[in-house]
Amino acid sequence: MMRLGGNTFSDLCAKELELCGLREGEVVAVLTQGDERLDYADAFLSAAEGMGATAFHVRLPRQSSSLSGDSGSWTVGTTPLGDNRPAVEALKAADLVIDTMFLLFSKEQLEIQGAGARMLLCIEPIEHLVQLFPTRDQRERVEYGGELLGKASELRFTNRFGTDVSYRIGVYPVITEYGYTDQAGRWDHWPSGFLFTGGADDGVNGTVVIAPGDIIYPFKTYAQTPIHLRIESGRIVDIHGELDADLLRDYMASFEDEKAYGIAHIGWGLNEKARWSYLATDRRGLGMHGRSFYGNVLFSTGPNQEFGGTNDTQCHVDVPMRGCSLFLDEQPIVVDGDIAVEEMKAPGLVAAG
């Protein structure tokens, strides 16, 4: 068992399960695939049993493409669980499901949540789990942002490179991620620290300019040259620029799917412990430092089934952007990469980006 100072990884998982409200007598299921993250399964199972829960392990024999390494295509929505009804039914019977595969955007995840199971995604390197361990203060700030976002009808964001795009919102729900879940049917990701919603399918219009230093996932790179995206009625209709634009254009075209050009979620980061610079020295994991860093605007393309939408493309691009300003019904929320609303500010913090 990996030791973290004077504690073990199982001890850390027990702290996480406490935040998730695990009670004696509840049922915890841990989902893995192939030989991936068996140490995570062992740690969660030990922690759950130590808290008086009933725990079991669902290990699928077939492994999908890795999302967390330096190789493998980053496709979403389709996993080996889709062909395994007995496993789905077993997971639906649990109170809490620990997902180490990445079920997000899949029909199976929505079915498991619909049965009332709360779900926690955990695939990041253990060091990242320690660095970005969630707090109740972070939850309060993220939920406050969620309330603001849920009341708004228009979101607009800009940057000094020429971004100016508006979203008609209120059609889809707000999703908050603060790193744990204690509510039936709710999903979260350990670690995280941001919130987002989706624009109406035909309600996003304007220009997004991905600037040098913005992070492009799944490439796990910092943009070196500006990428200009023209968006009309919720769809990217033009991508132009230099090398980075060529790469993005070719990547999206490789899916041979018109839905790949749809606009997905939009939101902002609130995790003051996450670092924009982390990717420069550590490319492991899905990239939660990059997605969560304080004051970023997280622009995304592709699937929106997590909101109840119909875009089921496997092409998903996330772009945490620095130095942006974001407005809800003209109220400034993020200004030049810093949080402008007092209730969401991290005490004594200078913006991480």
C-alpha positions as CSV (number, residue, x, y, z in Angstrom):
1,M,0.0,0.0,0.0
2,M,1.5,3.4,-1.1
3,R,2.4,5.6,1.9
4,L,1.7,9.3,1.9
5,G,3.7,10.8,4.7
6,G,2.5,9.0,7.8
7,N,-0.7,7.7,6.0
8,T,-1.5,5.2,3.3
9,F,-3.5,5.7,0.1
10,S,-6.3,3.8,1.8
11,D,-6.4,6.4,4.5
12,L,-6.7,9.2,1.9
13,C,-9.6,7.2,0.3
14,A,-11.3,7.0,3.7
15,K,-11.1,10.8,4.0
16,E,-12.7,11.1,0.6
17,L,-15.4,8.5,1.4
18,E,-16.2,10.6,4.6
19,L,-16.8,13.6,2.4
20,C,-19.0,11.5,0.2
21,G,-21.2,10.8,3.3
22,L,-20.5,7.0,3.3
23,R,-22.4,5.4,6.2
24,E,-22.2,2.1,7.8
25,G,-24.2,-0.5,6.0
26,E,-24.1,1.3,2.6
27,V,-22.9,-0.6,-0.5
28,V,-19.8,0.6,-2.4
29,A,-18.8,-0.7,-5.8
30,V,-15.4,-0.1,-7.4
31,L,-15.2,-0.3,-11.2
32,T,-12.0,-1.1,-13.0
33,Q,-10.9,-2.4,-16.4
34,G,-8.0,-4.8,-17.2
35,D,-5.0,-4.2,-15.1
36,E,-5.6,-0.5,-14.7
37,R,-5.8,1.1,-11.2
38,L,-6.0,-2.1,-9.2
39,D,-4.2,-0.3,-6.4
40,Y,-7.0,2.3,-6.4
41,A,-9.6,-0.5,-6.1
42,D,-7.7,-2.1,-3.2
43,A,-7.5,1.2,-1.4
44,F,-11.1,2.1,-1.8
45,L,-12.3,-1.4,-0.9
46,S,-10.2,-1.4,2.3
47,A,-11.3,2.1,3.2
48,A,-15.0,1.3,2.7
49,E,-14.9,-1.9,4.7
50,G,-13.1,-0.1,7.5
51,M,-16.0,2.3,7.6
52,G,-18.6,-0.5,8.0
53,A,-19.8,-0.5,4.4
54,T,-20.3,-3.5,2.1
55,A,-17.8,-3.3,-0.8
56,F,-17.3,-5.2,-4.0
57,H,-15.1,-4.9,-7.1
58,V,-16.3,-5.0,-10.7
59,R,-13.3,-5.7,-12.9
60,L,-14.0,-5.8,-16.6
61,P,-11.6,-8.0,-18.7
62,R,-11.6,-5.7,-21.8
63,Q,-9.7,-2.4,-21.6
64,S,-10.7,0.7,-23.6
65,S,-8.2,3.3,-24.9
66,S,-6.4,5.0,-22.0
67,L,-7.5,8.5,-21.1
68,S,-4.7,9.2,-18.7
69,G,-1.4,8.3,-20.3
70,D,0.6,9.9,-23.1
71,S,-0.8,7.6,-25.8
72,G,-4.2,6.3,-26.9
73,S,-7.1,8.0,-28.6
74,W,-9.3,10.1,-26.3
75,T,-12.7,9.0,-27.3
76,V,-15.6,9.3,-24.9
77,G,-19.1,7.8,-24.4
78,T,-18.3,4.2,-25.4
79,T,-16.8,1.8,-22.9
80,P,-16.6,-2.0,-22.4
81,L,-19.3,-1.6,-19.8
82,G,-21.9,-1.1,-22.6
83,D,-21.6,-4.8,-23.6
84,N,-21.9,-6.1,-20.0
85,R,-25.5,-5.9,-18.6
86,P,-24.8,-8.0,-15.5
87,A,-22.0,-5.5,-14.5
88,V,-24.4,-2.5,-15.1
89,E,-27.1,-4.1,-12.9
90,A,-24.6,-4.8,-10.2
91,L,-23.4,-1.2,-10.2
92,K,-27.0,0.1,-10.1
93,A,-27.5,-1.8,-6.9
94,A,-24.7,0.2,-5.1
95,D,-25.2,3.4,-3.0
96,L,-21.8,4.7,-4.2
97,V,-19.9,3.8,-7.3
98,I,-16.2,4.5,-7.7
99,D,-15.4,4.8,-11.4
100,T,-11.8,4.3,-12.4
101,M,-12.6,3.8,-16.1
102,F,-14.2,7.1,-17.2
103,L,-17.9,6.5,-17.9
104,L,-18.7,10.1,-18.4
105,F,-20.9,10.8,-21.5
106,S,-22.0,7.1,-21.6
107,K,-25.5,5.9,-21.5
108,E,-24.5,3.4,-18.8
109,Q,-23.4,6.2,-16.4
110,L,-26.7,8.0,-16.8
111,E,-28.6,4.7,-16.1
112,I,-26.5,4.0,-13.0
113,Q,-27.2,7.6,-11.7
114,G,-30.8,7.2,-12.6
115,A,-31.0,4.2,-10.3
116,G,-29.9,6.5,-7.4
117,A,-26.3,5.6,-7.1
118,R,-23.9,8.5,-6.4
119,M,-20.8,8.3,-8.6
120,L,-17.2,9.4,-8.1
121,L,-14.7,9.4,-10.9
122,C,-11.2,8.8,-9.7
123,I,-8.5,8.3,-12.4
124,E,-5.8,11.0,-11.6
125,P,-2.3,10.1,-10.3
126,I,-2.3,9.8,-6.5
127,E,0.0,12.8,-6.2
128,H,-2.7,14.9,-7.9
129,L,-5.4,13.5,-5.6
130,V,-3.3,14.7,-2.6
131,Q,-2.5,18.1,-4.1
132,L,-6.1,18.9,-5.0
133,F,-7.9,17.2,-2.2
134,P,-11.4,18.7,-1.9
135,T,-12.6,21.0,0.9
136,R,-16.0,22.0,2.1
137,D,-15.0,25.7,1.4
138,Q,-14.4,24.8,-2.2
139,R,-17.8,23.2,-2.4
140,E,-19.5,26.3,-1.1
141,R,-17.8,28.6,-3.6
142,V,-18.5,26.2,-6.5
143,E,-22.2,25.9,-5.5
144,Y,-22.5,29.6,-5.2
145,G,-21.3,29.9,-8.8
146,G,-23.7,27.2,-9.8
147,E,-26.6,29.3,-8.3
148,L,-25.5,32.3,-10.3
149,L,-25.1,30.3,-13.5
150,G,-28.5,28.7,-13.0
151,K,-30.3,32.0,-12.8
152,A,-28.8,33.5,-15.9
153,S,-30.1,33.5,-19.5
154,E,-27.0,34.6,-21.3
155,L,-23.3,33.9,-20.9
156,R,-20.7,35.9,-22.8
157,F,-16.9,35.7,-22.7
158,T,-14.1,37.6,-24.3
159,N,-10.3,37.9,-24.3
160,R,-7.8,40.4,-25.6
161,F,-7.0,38.1,-28.7
162,G,-10.5,38.7,-30.2
163,T,-12.8,36.2,-28.4
164,D,-16.4,37.4,-28.2
165,V,-19.0,34.7,-28.0
166,S,-22.4,34.5,-26.5
167,Y,-24.3,31.5,-25.2
168,R,-28.1,31.3,-24.7
169,I,-28.3,29.3,-21.5
170,G,-31.0,28.0,-19.1
171,V,-31.9,25.2,-21.5
172,Y,-29.6,22.7,-19.9
173,P,-28.8,22.1,-16.2
174,V,-25.7,23.4,-14.3
175,I,-23.1,20.8,-13.3
176,T,-20.9,21.5,-10.3
177,E,-17.6,19.7,-9.7
178,Y,-16.0,20.1,-6.3
179,G,-14.4,16.7,-5.8
180,Y,-16.9,14.6,-3.9
181,T,-20.6,13.6,-3.9
182,D,-23.0,12.9,-1.0
183,Q,-26.3,13.2,-2.9
184,A,-28.1,10.3,-4.4
185,G,-27.8,10.1,-8.2
186,R,-25.1,12.8,-8.3
187,W,-21.7,12.5,-10.1
188,D,-18.4,14.2,-9.3
189,H,-14.7,13.9,-10.1
190,W,-11.9,13.7,-7.5
191,P,-10.1,16.0,-8.0
192,S,-11.8,19.0,-9.6
193,G,-13.1,22.5,-8.7
194,F,-15.2,24.1,-11.4
195,L,-18.7,24.5,-12.8
196,F,-20.4,24.6,-16.2
197,T,-23.5,24.4,-18.3
198,G,-24.3,24.0,-21.9
199,G,-25.7,26.6,-24.4
200,A,-28.8,25.9,-26.4
201,D,-28.0,23.6,-29.3
202,D,-28.5,26.5,-31.7
203,G,-27.8,29.3,-29.2
204,V,-24.0,29.8,-29.4
205,N,-22.7,32.5,-31.7
206,G,-19.5,34.5,-32.1
207,T,-15.7,34.0,-32.2
208,V,-13.4,32.1,-29.9
209,V,-9.7,32.7,-30.2
210,I,-7.6,30.1,-28.4
211,A,-4.5,32.0,-27.4
212,P,-0.9,31.0,-26.9
213,G,-0.7,29.4,-23.4
214,D,-4.2,28.1,-23.4
215,I,-4.3,24.3,-22.8
216,I,-5.8,22.0,-25.4
217,Y,-7.1,18.6,-24.3
218,P,-6.8,15.8,-25.4
219,F,-3.5,17.0,-26.9
220,K,-2.1,17.9,-23.5
221,T,-0.3,20.8,-24.9
222,Y,-0.2,24.6,-24.6
223,A,-1.3,26.4,-27.8
224,Q,1.7,28.1,-29.4
225,T,-0.2,30.0,-32.1
226,P,-3.7,31.5,-32.0
227,I,-6.6,29.3,-33.2
228,H,-9.6,31.2,-34.5
229,L,-13.0,29.5,-34.3
230,R,-16.1,31.0,-35.9
231,I,-19.3,29.7,-34.3
232,E,-22.8,30.0,-35.7
233,S,-25.9,28.5,-34.2
234,G,-24.0,26.3,-31.8
235,R,-21.6,24.8,-34.4
236,I,-18.0,25.5,-35.4
237,V,-18.1,26.6,-39.0
238,D,-14.5,27.7,-39.5
239,I,-11.1,26.9,-37.9
240,H,-8.2,29.0,-39.1
241,G,-4.7,30.0,-38.0
242,E,-1.3,28.4,-38.2
243,L,0.0,25.0,-37.0
244,D,-2.2,24.6,-33.9
245,A,-5.3,25.4,-36.0
246,D,-4.2,22.8,-38.6
247,L,-3.7,20.2,-35.8
248,L,-7.1,20.9,-34.3
249,R,-8.9,20.9,-37.7
250,D,-7.3,17.6,-38.7
251,Y,-8.0,16.0,-35.4
252,M,-11.7,16.9,-35.4
253,A,-12.1,15.8,-39.1
254,S,-10.6,12.4,-38.2
255,F,-13.9,11.4,-36.4
256,E,-15.9,11.9,-39.7
257,D,-18.8,13.1,-37.6
258,E,-20.6,16.4,-38.1
259,K,-21.6,16.3,-34.4
260,A,-17.9,16.8,-33.5
261,Y,-18.3,20.5,-34.4
262,G,-21.0,21.1,-31.9
263,I,-20.4,23.4,-28.9
264,A,-20.5,21.6,-25.5
265,H,-20.1,23.0,-22.0
266,I,-18.9,26.4,-20.8
267,G,-17.8,27.4,-17.3
268,W,-15.0,28.6,-15.1
269,G,-12.4,27.2,-12.6
270,L,-12.3,27.9,-8.9
271,N,-9.6,25.6,-7.5
272,E,-6.9,27.8,-6.0
273,K,-4.6,24.8,-5.5
274,A,-4.6,23.9,-9.2
275,R,-1.8,25.2,-11.3
276,W,-1.9,26.2,-14.9
277,S,1.8,25.4,-15.3
278,Y,1.5,21.8,-14.1
279,L,1.3,20.3,-17.6
280,A,4.7,21.6,-18.4
281,T,6.3,19.1,-16.1
282,D,3.7,16.4,-15.6
283,R,1.5,15.1,-18.4
284,R,0.0,12.2,-16.5
285,G,-3.7,11.9,-15.9
286,L,-6.7,13.5,-17.4
287,G,-5.5,17.0,-16.6
288,M,-7.5,18.3,-13.6
289,H,-4.9,20.9,-12.7
290,G,-5.4,22.5,-16.1
291,R,-9.2,22.2,-16.1
292,S,-9.6,23.5,-12.5
293,F,-7.2,26.3,-12.1
294,Y,-8.6,29.5,-10.5
295,G,-10.0,32.0,-13.0
296,N,-9.9,29.9,-16.2
297,V,-12.7,29.9,-18.6
298,L,-13.3,26.3,-19.7
299,F,-14.5,26.2,-23.3
300,S,-15.5,22.8,-24.7
301,T,-16.7,21.1,-27.9
302,G,-18.5,17.9,-28.6
303,P,-20.9,15.7,-26.6
304,N,-23.6,17.0,-24.3
305,Q,-25.4,13.9,-23.1
306,E,-24.4,14.7,-19.5
307,F,-26.9,17.5,-19.7
308,G,-29.5,15.4,-21.4
309,G,-28.6,16.6,-24.8
310,T,-28.5,14.5,-28.0
311,N,-24.9,15.1,-29.2
312,D,-23.2,11.8,-28.7
313,T,-20.0,12.3,-30.7
314,Q,-16.8,10.7,-29.4
315,C,-14.8,13.8,-30.3
316,H,-14.5,15.9,-27.1
317,V,-12.1,18.9,-26.8
318,D,-11.6,20.9,-23.6
319,V,-9.8,24.2,-23.6
320,P,-9.0,25.9,-20.3
321,M,-8.3,29.5,-21.3
322,R,-6.4,32.2,-19.5
323,G,-6.9,35.9,-19.1
324,C,-10.6,35.8,-20.2
325,S,-13.5,37.8,-19.0
326,L,-16.9,36.1,-18.5
327,F,-20.3,37.7,-17.9
328,L,-23.7,36.4,-16.9
329,D,-26.5,38.7,-18.1
330,E,-23.8,41.4,-18.3
331,Q,-22.7,40.8,-14.6
332,P,-18.9,40.3,-14.5
333,I,-18.0,36.9,-13.1
334,V,-14.4,36.5,-14.3
335,V,-12.4,39.6,-15.3
336,D,-9.1,39.2,-17.1
337,G,-8.6,35.7,-15.5
338,D,-9.5,36.6,-12.0
339,I,-12.7,35.9,-10.1
340,A,-14.8,39.1,-9.7
341,V,-17.5,37.9,-7.3
342,E,-16.6,38.1,-3.6
343,E,-18.4,34.9,-2.6
344,M,-16.4,32.8,-5.0
345,K,-13.0,34.3,-4.3
346,A,-10.4,32.2,-2.6
347,P,-9.1,34.1,0.4
348,G,-5.7,35.8,0.0
349,L,-5.1,34.3,-3.5
350,V,-3.5,35.8,-6.6
351,A,-5.0,34.2,-9.8
352,A,-3.1,30.9,-10.6
353,G,-3.1,31.5,-14.4
